Amino acid sequence: MESFIQLRKGTTPRRMHADLEGLKDDELGRAGFVGRTAHLYHRHDPTDFRAEGRLGGVDLMTTGLEPTDLTDPAGTPVLMFSNQDCRISLSRRAEAHPFYVRNIDSDELHFVHEGTGRFVTEFGPLSYRPGDYVYLPKATTYRIEPDGEPGCRLVIEATEELRVPEAGALGRHFPFDPALITVPEPEPVEDDGREEYEVRLYHSGETTSLFYPHDPCDVEGWRGDNFPFTFNIEDHDVLSSESMHLPPTVHLFLQATGVYVMHFLPRRAESRPGTERFPWYHRNVDFDEIAFYHGGNVFGQKMPPGLISHAPQGVHHGAPEKARERARRRFDEFDRVEWKIIAVDTRRRLTPSPEVLAAAIQPDPEVAL
């Protein structure tokens, strides 16, 4: 329930997320960043705590994970986080699939962190490069053919259908123009003389294999509005404000029930003096948050490529005061923020996998968001 009564008690700044004069801005918000909110102004850094228990949050360098698809062509990505609505995994596939794949539980969205290659699908081939999202509708038949070196892909599986968010005040071509997606052209795959062609179905943690006497990607043509595509983050139109750091939902790309995929991309930094350029402290009480660092830098501080961070709902997170003070001190030195971060928010709590817990590290206090 929303209220049209906005109260102000005690010492508060005049402007939202600005002119703090030593106070620490902490948002207690419902429904992500669009529901009722309270802004509490602390004396001390609210992220300065020690946690015991499973809701303490997890940070790790994904470069240390070794999914089975790194060394085995028949291998799979390593699961990192999961709940009833989604699974978030990491793939470092080095060689082409020896069979076709069909996920009959979920839509798939692959974010390409490193590497090039192509997805061979029944709709036609889709080439990929760093910065690409590759969307595959549920039950699409495909196989991945990397170009030589192992790559790295963040894989998001959504139980419900991934879809474009409803158009906002700027219209349906912002913050990204759907005409800039790449759609596959039919290219039927010729049989290579094998007696059978395997399609491996993935479902509820199990597999079932179907064997065809012909290559299943023999499609001559297709029509409709349910198809795979790629979209590169370089084509995303970044929205910004001179006087306020905008909430992440402004940069929403795709969503499913309980799952929201968005990103932070290079843009002009807030320029009005006194404005906080980092996201304010918050404890997003209705969503878990995942941040995957693709690269870039923030006010001269390099982002660690491949770092992934999990902030459970209800637990304070945000750049610590050391990083905020540095950004304020060097306000006039930087007019841009160059980060590249892929974010996934989930309505249900995420469970880290044993592989993630084993590889967890302490985050760098200069760049933790």
C-alpha beads as a LAMMPS data file, in Angstrom:
LAMMPS data file: protein, C-alpha beads

369 atoms
368 bonds

1 atom types
1 bond types

-500.0 500.0 xlo xhi
-500.0 500.0 ylo yhi
-500.0 500.0 zlo zhi

Masses

1 110.0

Atoms # bond

1 1 1 0.000 0.000 0.000
2 1 1 1.359 3.429 -0.931
3 1 1 0.887 6.471 1.235
4 1 1 0.723 10.078 0.081
5 1 1 1.920 11.234 3.473
6 1 1 5.678 11.845 3.511
7 1 1 7.089 12.559 6.958
8 1 1 10.397 14.214 7.892
9 1 1 11.809 13.824 11.413
10 1 1 15.070 14.920 12.968
11 1 1 18.106 15.957 10.922
12 1 1 17.630 15.269 7.215
13 1 1 19.187 16.778 4.053
14 1 1 17.009 19.010 1.895
15 1 1 17.706 17.050 -1.294
16 1 1 17.306 13.296 -1.764
17 1 1 20.655 11.414 -1.867
18 1 1 22.641 14.650 -1.709
19 1 1 24.204 17.221 0.646
20 1 1 24.644 14.673 3.440
21 1 1 27.212 16.655 5.463
22 1 1 28.683 13.584 7.127
23 1 1 25.484 11.553 7.508
24 1 1 25.120 8.110 5.896
25 1 1 22.082 7.752 3.613
26 1 1 20.290 4.407 4.103
27 1 1 17.148 3.495 2.147
28 1 1 14.651 1.007 3.587
29 1 1 12.445 0.372 0.561
30 1 1 9.667 -1.980 -0.443
31 1 1 9.063 -3.522 -3.902
32 1 1 12.612 -2.823 -4.988
33 1 1 12.923 0.898 -5.635
34 1 1 9.317 1.664 -6.549
35 1 1 7.368 1.070 -3.312
36 1 1 7.102 2.844 0.033
37 1 1 10.452 3.969 1.406
38 1 1 12.110 5.329 4.501
39 1 1 15.466 7.125 4.305
40 1 1 17.428 6.831 7.523
41 1 1 20.464 9.041 8.103
42 1 1 23.070 7.247 10.208
43 1 1 26.149 8.565 11.954
44 1 1 28.161 5.514 10.914
45 1 1 28.619 3.291 7.845
46 1 1 25.697 0.788 7.985
47 1 1 27.676 -1.780 5.971
48 1 1 30.398 -1.932 8.646
49 1 1 29.325 -5.176 10.306
50 1 1 30.449 -8.771 10.806
51 1 1 27.994 -11.492 9.768
52 1 1 27.467 -15.031 11.005
53 1 1 24.883 -17.192 9.249
54 1 1 23.731 -17.862 5.723
55 1 1 22.421 -14.346 4.967
56 1 1 25.779 -12.645 5.246
57 1 1 26.263 -12.275 1.486
58 1 1 28.864 -13.814 -0.815
59 1 1 31.599 -12.348 -3.041
60 1 1 33.891 -14.396 -5.270
61 1 1 36.062 -14.223 -8.351
62 1 1 34.423 -16.445 -10.954
63 1 1 37.829 -16.958 -12.566
64 1 1 38.473 -19.468 -9.788
65 1 1 35.470 -21.636 -10.670
66 1 1 35.988 -24.639 -12.950
67 1 1 32.695 -25.793 -14.494
68 1 1 32.853 -29.222 -16.105
69 1 1 32.354 -27.669 -19.564
70 1 1 35.848 -26.156 -19.246
71 1 1 37.522 -29.541 -19.751
72 1 1 34.728 -31.844 -20.964
73 1 1 32.773 -31.047 -24.168
74 1 1 29.816 -32.908 -22.636
75 1 1 30.112 -30.903 -19.410
76 1 1 27.784 -28.231 -18.061
77 1 1 28.027 -24.796 -16.434
78 1 1 28.573 -24.646 -12.681
79 1 1 25.554 -23.561 -10.649
80 1 1 26.236 -20.500 -8.476
81 1 1 22.867 -19.320 -7.101
82 1 1 19.308 -20.635 -7.321
83 1 1 15.731 -20.349 -6.101
84 1 1 12.330 -21.524 -7.340
85 1 1 12.258 -18.880 -10.089
86 1 1 15.770 -18.971 -11.496
87 1 1 19.251 -20.464 -11.646
88 1 1 22.414 -18.417 -12.155
89 1 1 25.394 -20.370 -13.471
90 1 1 28.806 -19.831 -15.041
91 1 1 30.023 -21.451 -18.258
92 1 1 33.629 -21.532 -19.457
93 1 1 33.030 -23.861 -22.395
94 1 1 36.214 -24.527 -24.361
95 1 1 34.970 -26.947 -27.051
96 1 1 31.785 -27.393 -29.062
97 1 1 28.923 -29.455 -27.695
98 1 1 29.060 -33.043 -29.038
99 1 1 25.240 -33.040 -28.991
100 1 1 22.353 -30.576 -29.055
101 1 1 20.871 -29.120 -25.864
102 1 1 17.253 -28.373 -25.004
103 1 1 16.308 -26.779 -21.669
104 1 1 12.709 -27.768 -21.075
105 1 1 12.442 -26.092 -17.652
106 1 1 13.446 -22.517 -18.391
107 1 1 14.176 -19.657 -20.740
108 1 1 17.920 -19.008 -20.922
109 1 1 19.779 -15.703 -21.065
110 1 1 23.551 -15.920 -21.589
111 1 1 25.723 -12.866 -20.965
112 1 1 29.054 -13.152 -22.781
113 1 1 31.857 -11.928 -20.522
114 1 1 34.697 -13.360 -22.626
115 1 1 35.113 -15.233 -25.895
116 1 1 33.537 -15.466 -29.318
117 1 1 31.760 -18.224 -31.206
118 1 1 28.253 -19.095 -32.242
119 1 1 25.080 -20.756 -31.062
120 1 1 23.775 -23.214 -33.663
121 1 1 19.987 -23.181 -33.212
122 1 1 17.028 -24.573 -35.089
123 1 1 16.170 -20.954 -35.987
124 1 1 19.614 -20.479 -37.540
125 1 1 23.085 -19.590 -36.220
126 1 1 23.759 -16.704 -33.820
127 1 1 27.318 -15.390 -33.474
128 1 1 28.355 -13.999 -30.097
129 1 1 31.046 -11.658 -28.781
130 1 1 31.861 -9.999 -25.427
131 1 1 29.033 -7.802 -24.194
132 1 1 26.322 -9.839 -25.927
133 1 1 23.178 -11.099 -24.301
134 1 1 22.042 -14.306 -26.012
135 1 1 18.371 -15.113 -25.398
136 1 1 17.071 -18.658 -25.968
137 1 1 13.351 -19.379 -25.473
138 1 1 12.410 -22.387 -23.378
139 1 1 12.821 -25.708 -25.249
140 1 1 14.950 -24.222 -28.051
141 1 1 17.330 -26.784 -29.577
142 1 1 20.895 -25.482 -29.752
143 1 1 24.582 -26.231 -29.415
144 1 1 27.487 -23.881 -28.703
145 1 1 30.604 -23.709 -30.876
146 1 1 33.327 -21.541 -29.252
147 1 1 36.096 -20.050 -31.368
148 1 1 39.222 -21.707 -30.019
149 1 1 39.977 -20.334 -26.562
150 1 1 37.683 -20.951 -23.564
151 1 1 35.169 -18.177 -23.024
152 1 1 33.120 -17.119 -20.031
153 1 1 29.357 -16.670 -19.933
154 1 1 26.955 -15.812 -17.134
155 1 1 23.880 -18.039 -17.644
156 1 1 20.503 -16.987 -16.218
157 1 1 17.663 -19.518 -16.373
158 1 1 14.161 -18.209 -15.646
159 1 1 11.316 -20.635 -14.966
160 1 1 8.753 -18.166 -16.266
161 1 1 9.043 -16.447 -19.644
162 1 1 11.607 -13.663 -19.967
163 1 1 10.031 -10.582 -21.512
164 1 1 10.684 -6.930 -22.256
165 1 1 9.389 -4.596 -19.520
166 1 1 6.420 -2.399 -20.293
167 1 1 7.249 0.881 -22.009
168 1 1 7.763 3.783 -19.624
169 1 1 7.386 7.516 -20.050
170 1 1 10.093 7.613 -22.743
171 1 1 8.318 5.117 -24.991
172 1 1 9.062 1.608 -26.217
173 1 1 12.424 2.424 -27.862
174 1 1 14.145 3.433 -24.611
175 1 1 16.286 2.539 -22.809
176 1 1 17.048 0.191 -25.706
177 1 1 15.824 -0.013 -29.266
178 1 1 14.489 -3.544 -29.977
179 1 1 15.343 -3.029 -33.647
180 1 1 19.012 -3.426 -32.659
181 1 1 18.715 -7.078 -31.671
182 1 1 20.222 -9.682 -34.007
183 1 1 17.777 -12.390 -35.093
184 1 1 18.955 -15.641 -36.720
185 1 1 18.344 -16.370 -40.376
186 1 1 17.353 -19.977 -41.201
187 1 1 20.334 -22.098 -42.164
188 1 1 19.438 -25.807 -42.149
189 1 1 22.276 -28.028 -40.939
190 1 1 23.120 -30.827 -43.333
191 1 1 23.495 -34.391 -42.064
192 1 1 27.150 -35.403 -41.650
193 1 1 26.692 -39.145 -42.066
194 1 1 26.033 -40.154 -38.467
195 1 1 23.378 -42.750 -37.798
196 1 1 21.849 -40.729 -34.956
197 1 1 21.880 -37.154 -33.636
198 1 1 21.438 -36.621 -29.916
199 1 1 19.379 -33.852 -28.316
200 1 1 19.979 -33.824 -24.577
201 1 1 17.046 -32.499 -22.546
202 1 1 17.817 -30.811 -19.223
203 1 1 15.006 -30.966 -16.680
204 1 1 14.826 -30.744 -12.882
205 1 1 18.488 -31.634 -12.477
206 1 1 18.182 -34.680 -14.738
207 1 1 18.766 -35.407 -18.415
208 1 1 16.868 -37.298 -21.079
209 1 1 18.381 -37.981 -24.507
210 1 1 16.402 -38.018 -27.754
211 1 1 18.054 -39.564 -30.806
212 1 1 17.070 -38.479 -34.305
213 1 1 18.018 -40.203 -37.582
214 1 1 18.682 -36.708 -39.011
215 1 1 20.141 -33.424 -37.758
216 1 1 17.317 -31.721 -35.790
217 1 1 18.437 -28.250 -36.931
218 1 1 17.130 -28.875 -40.453
219 1 1 14.718 -25.901 -40.394
220 1 1 14.205 -24.206 -43.768
221 1 1 12.214 -21.263 -42.434
222 1 1 10.284 -19.911 -39.442
223 1 1 7.791 -17.186 -38.505
224 1 1 6.323 -15.881 -35.267
225 1 1 7.271 -13.773 -32.231
226 1 1 9.014 -16.421 -30.101
227 1 1 12.656 -16.664 -31.212
228 1 1 16.265 -16.408 -29.979
229 1 1 18.284 -13.229 -30.420
230 1 1 21.423 -11.389 -29.345
231 1 1 21.756 -7.831 -28.068
232 1 1 25.021 -6.111 -27.174
233 1 1 25.298 -3.741 -24.226
234 1 1 27.114 -1.235 -26.458
235 1 1 23.715 -0.588 -28.099
236 1 1 21.938 0.208 -24.830
237 1 1 20.869 3.850 -24.411
238 1 1 21.971 4.803 -20.900
239 1 1 19.681 7.144 -18.957
240 1 1 21.239 9.530 -16.454
241 1 1 20.560 12.595 -14.321
242 1 1 22.740 15.582 -13.433
243 1 1 21.395 15.836 -9.901
244 1 1 20.549 12.299 -8.746
245 1 1 21.939 8.787 -9.064
246 1 1 19.100 6.869 -10.748
247 1 1 17.917 3.553 -9.267
248 1 1 18.911 0.354 -11.109
249 1 1 15.374 -0.401 -12.281
250 1 1 15.760 2.504 -14.741
251 1 1 18.218 0.234 -16.599
252 1 1 15.969 -2.841 -16.688
253 1 1 16.547 -5.054 -19.740
254 1 1 14.460 -8.237 -19.392
255 1 1 12.230 -9.620 -16.665
256 1 1 10.390 -12.777 -15.707
257 1 1 8.210 -13.574 -12.713
258 1 1 10.464 -12.926 -9.723
259 1 1 13.557 -12.211 -11.874
260 1 1 14.846 -8.859 -13.178
261 1 1 17.937 -8.430 -15.374
262 1 1 19.487 -4.960 -15.611
263 1 1 22.915 -3.387 -15.964
264 1 1 25.077 -0.401 -15.048
265 1 1 26.922 0.923 -18.108
266 1 1 29.298 3.831 -18.912
267 1 1 27.649 7.252 -18.715
268 1 1 28.163 10.847 -17.662
269 1 1 28.521 11.186 -13.911
270 1 1 26.171 13.314 -11.814
271 1 1 27.491 16.886 -12.043
272 1 1 25.526 18.960 -9.520
273 1 1 27.776 19.660 -6.499
274 1 1 26.781 17.748 -3.385
275 1 1 25.107 14.897 -5.284
276 1 1 26.101 11.400 -4.173
277 1 1 27.493 9.608 -7.223
278 1 1 27.530 6.128 -5.707
279 1 1 24.284 4.221 -5.134
280 1 1 23.056 5.028 -1.642
281 1 1 23.232 2.438 1.124
282 1 1 20.185 0.200 1.007
283 1 1 18.782 -3.096 2.270
284 1 1 16.490 -3.938 -0.641
285 1 1 14.049 -5.736 1.631
286 1 1 12.011 -7.533 -1.044
287 1 1 14.791 -8.625 -3.432
288 1 1 18.115 -10.430 -3.417
289 1 1 20.702 -8.702 -5.612
290 1 1 23.440 -10.199 -7.797
291 1 1 26.124 -8.009 -9.390
292 1 1 28.500 -9.459 -12.010
293 1 1 31.440 -7.207 -12.864
294 1 1 32.139 -7.180 -16.610
295 1 1 34.842 -4.501 -16.338
296 1 1 35.502 -0.773 -16.542
297 1 1 36.330 1.611 -13.705
298 1 1 34.652 3.914 -11.220
299 1 1 36.266 7.321 -10.739
300 1 1 39.700 5.900 -11.537
301 1 1 39.243 2.698 -9.515
302 1 1 39.397 -0.389 -11.761
303 1 1 36.514 -2.847 -11.525
304 1 1 37.664 -6.462 -11.047
305 1 1 36.416 -8.364 -14.152
306 1 1 34.701 -11.608 -13.212
307 1 1 33.819 -10.673 -9.626
308 1 1 30.290 -11.653 -8.618
309 1 1 28.591 -10.337 -5.503
310 1 1 25.429 -11.548 -3.763
311 1 1 23.569 -9.165 -1.428
312 1 1 20.663 -10.900 0.369
313 1 1 17.462 -8.946 0.912
314 1 1 17.225 -7.076 4.184
315 1 1 21.012 -6.827 4.630
316 1 1 22.756 -3.475 4.192
317 1 1 24.970 -3.135 1.143
318 1 1 26.533 -0.434 -0.983
319 1 1 29.929 1.106 -1.564
320 1 1 31.569 1.588 1.850
321 1 1 32.362 5.029 3.191
322 1 1 36.021 4.843 2.157
323 1 1 35.004 4.703 -1.515
324 1 1 32.320 7.371 -1.071
325 1 1 34.718 9.811 0.571
326 1 1 37.180 9.278 -2.265
327 1 1 34.442 10.017 -4.853
328 1 1 33.473 13.223 -3.007
329 1 1 37.081 14.333 -2.664
330 1 1 37.761 13.835 -6.380
331 1 1 34.387 15.100 -7.593
332 1 1 35.899 17.625 -10.024
333 1 1 38.404 15.145 -11.508
334 1 1 35.878 12.828 -13.153
335 1 1 32.897 13.605 -15.359
336 1 1 32.111 9.994 -16.294
337 1 1 31.590 6.637 -14.622
338 1 1 32.873 3.750 -16.749
339 1 1 31.548 0.680 -14.955
340 1 1 30.091 -2.360 -16.725
341 1 1 28.008 -4.432 -14.318
342 1 1 25.307 -7.004 -15.029
343 1 1 22.728 -7.143 -12.247
344 1 1 20.054 -9.724 -11.426
345 1 1 17.417 -9.039 -8.765
346 1 1 15.220 -11.881 -7.516
347 1 1 12.018 -11.780 -5.475
348 1 1 12.810 -15.030 -3.651
349 1 1 15.971 -15.569 -1.634
350 1 1 18.855 -17.109 -3.557
351 1 1 20.799 -20.078 -2.251
352 1 1 24.551 -20.054 -2.979
353 1 1 25.892 -23.382 -4.251
354 1 1 28.618 -25.310 -2.379
355 1 1 31.071 -24.345 -5.144
356 1 1 30.355 -20.657 -4.533
357 1 1 30.665 -20.942 -0.758
358 1 1 33.987 -22.738 -1.123
359 1 1 35.365 -19.959 -3.357
360 1 1 33.987 -16.968 -1.405
361 1 1 36.367 -14.086 -0.715
362 1 1 36.370 -10.791 1.115
363 1 1 35.340 -8.028 -1.332
364 1 1 37.581 -5.107 -2.201
365 1 1 36.234 -2.212 -0.094
366 1 1 37.084 0.279 -2.845
367 1 1 34.741 -1.231 -5.417
368 1 1 32.069 -3.191 -3.523
369 1 1 28.602 -1.977 -4.428

Bonds

1 1 1 2
2 1 2 3
3 1 3 4
4 1 4 5
5 1 5 6
6 1 6 7
7 1 7 8
8 1 8 9
9 1 9 10
10 1 10 11
11 1 11 12
12 1 12 13
13 1 13 14
14 1 14 15
15 1 15 16
16 1 16 17
17 1 17 18
18 1 18 19
19 1 19 20
20 1 20 21
21 1 21 22
22 1 22 23
23 1 23 24
24 1 24 25
25 1 25 26
26 1 26 27
27 1 27 28
28 1 28 29
29 1 29 30
30 1 30 31
31 1 31 32
32 1 32 33
33 1 33 34
34 1 34 35
35 1 35 36
36 1 36 37
37 1 37 38
38 1 38 39
39 1 39 40
40 1 40 41
41 1 41 42
42 1 42 43
43 1 43 44
44 1 44 45
45 1 45 46
46 1 46 47
47 1 47 48
48 1 48 49
49 1 49 50
50 1 50 51
51 1 51 52
52 1 52 53
53 1 53 54
54 1 54 55
55 1 55 56
56 1 56 57
57 1 57 58
58 1 58 59
59 1 59 60
60 1 60 61
61 1 61 62
62 1 62 63
63 1 63 64
64 1 64 65
65 1 65 66
66 1 66 67
67 1 67 68
68 1 68 69
69 1 69 70
70 1 70 71
71 1 71 72
72 1 72 73
73 1 73 74
74 1 74 75
75 1 75 76
76 1 76 77
77 1 77 78
78 1 78 79
79 1 79 80
80 1 80 81
81 1 81 82
82 1 82 83
83 1 83 84
84 1 84 85
85 1 85 86
86 1 86 87
87 1 87 88
88 1 88 89
89 1 89 90
90 1 90 91
91 1 91 92
92 1 92 93
93 1 93 94
94 1 94 95
95 1 95 96
96 1 96 97
97 1 97 98
98 1 98 99
99 1 99 100
100 1 100 101
101 1 101 102
102 1 102 103
103 1 103 104
104 1 104 105
105 1 105 106
106 1 106 107
107 1 107 108
108 1 108 109
109 1 109 110
110 1 110 111
111 1 111 112
112 1 112 113
113 1 113 114
114 1 114 115
115 1 115 116
116 1 116 117
117 1 117 118
118 1 118 119
119 1 119 120
120 1 120 121
121 1 121 122
122 1 122 123
123 1 123 124
124 1 124 125
125 1 125 126
126 1 126 127
127 1 127 128
128 1 128 129
129 1 129 130
130 1 130 131
131 1 131 132
132 1 132 133
133 1 133 134
134 1 134 135
135 1 135 136
136 1 136 137
137 1 137 138
138 1 138 139
139 1 139 140
140 1 140 141
141 1 141 142
142 1 142 143
143 1 143 144
144 1 144 145
145 1 145 146
146 1 146 147
147 1 147 148
148 1 148 149
149 1 149 150
150 1 150 151
151 1 151 152
152 1 152 153
153 1 153 154
154 1 154 155
155 1 155 156
156 1 156 157
157 1 157 158
158 1 158 159
159 1 159 160
160 1 160 161
161 1 161 162
162 1 162 163
163 1 163 164
164 1 164 165
165 1 165 166
166 1 166 167
167 1 167 168
168 1 168 169
169 1 169 170
170 1 170 171
171 1 171 172
172 1 172 173
173 1 173 174
174 1 174 175
175 1 175 176
176 1 176 177
177 1 177 178
178 1 178 179
179 1 179 180
180 1 180 181
181 1 181 182
182 1 182 183
183 1 183 184
184 1 184 185
185 1 185 186
186 1 186 187
187 1 187 188
188 1 188 189
189 1 189 190
190 1 190 191
191 1 191 192
192 1 192 193
193 1 193 194
194 1 194 195
195 1 195 196
196 1 196 197
197 1 197 198
198 1 198 199
199 1 199 200
200 1 200 201
201 1 201 202
202 1 202 203
203 1 203 204
204 1 204 205
205 1 205 206
206 1 206 207
207 1 207 208
208 1 208 209
209 1 209 210
210 1 210 211
211 1 211 212
212 1 212 213
213 1 213 214
214 1 214 215
215 1 215 216
216 1 216 217
217 1 217 218
218 1 218 219
219 1 219 220
220 1 220 221
221 1 221 222
222 1 222 223
223 1 223 224
224 1 224 225
225 1 225 226
226 1 226 227
227 1 227 228
228 1 228 229
229 1 229 230
230 1 230 231
231 1 231 232
232 1 232 233
233 1 233 234
234 1 234 235
235 1 235 236
236 1 236 237
237 1 237 238
238 1 238 239
239 1 239 240
240 1 240 241
241 1 241 242
242 1 242 243
243 1 243 244
244 1 244 245
245 1 245 246
246 1 246 247
247 1 247 248
248 1 248 249
249 1 249 250
250 1 250 251
251 1 251 252
252 1 252 253
253 1 253 254
254 1 254 255
255 1 255 256
256 1 256 257
257 1 257 258
258 1 258 259
259 1 259 260
260 1 260 261
261 1 261 262
262 1 262 263
263 1 263 264
264 1 264 265
265 1 265 266
266 1 266 267
267 1 267 268
268 1 268 269
269 1 269 270
270 1 270 271
271 1 271 272
272 1 272 273
273 1 273 274
274 1 274 275
275 1 275 276
276 1 276 277
277 1 277 278
278 1 278 279
279 1 279 280
280 1 280 281
281 1 281 282
282 1 282 283
283 1 283 284
284 1 284 285
285 1 285 286
286 1 286 287
287 1 287 288
288 1 288 289
289 1 289 290
290 1 290 291
291 1 291 292
292 1 292 293
293 1 293 294
294 1 294 295
295 1 295 296
296 1 296 297
297 1 297 298
298 1 298 299
299 1 299 300
300 1 300 301
301 1 301 302
302 1 302 303
303 1 303 304
304 1 304 305
305 1 305 306
306 1 306 307
307 1 307 308
308 1 308 309
309 1 309 310
310 1 310 311
311 1 311 312
312 1 312 313
313 1 313 314
314 1 314 315
315 1 315 316
316 1 316 317
317 1 317 318
318 1 318 319
319 1 319 320
320 1 320 321
321 1 321 322
322 1 322 323
323 1 323 324
324 1 324 325
325 1 325 326
326 1 326 327
327 1 327 328
328 1 328 329
329 1 329 330
330 1 330 331
331 1 331 332
332 1 332 333
333 1 333 334
334 1 334 335
335 1 335 336
336 1 336 337
337 1 337 338
338 1 338 339
339 1 339 340
340 1 340 341
341 1 341 342
342 1 342 343
343 1 343 344
344 1 344 345
345 1 345 346
346 1 346 347
347 1 347 348
348 1 348 349
349 1 349 350
350 1 350 351
351 1 351 352
352 1 352 353
353 1 353 354
354 1 354 355
355 1 355 356
356 1 356 357
357 1 357 358
358 1 358 359
359 1 359 360
360 1 360 361
361 1 361 362
362 1 362 363
363 1 363 364
364 1 364 365
365 1 365 366
366 1 366 367
367 1 367 368
368 1 368 369
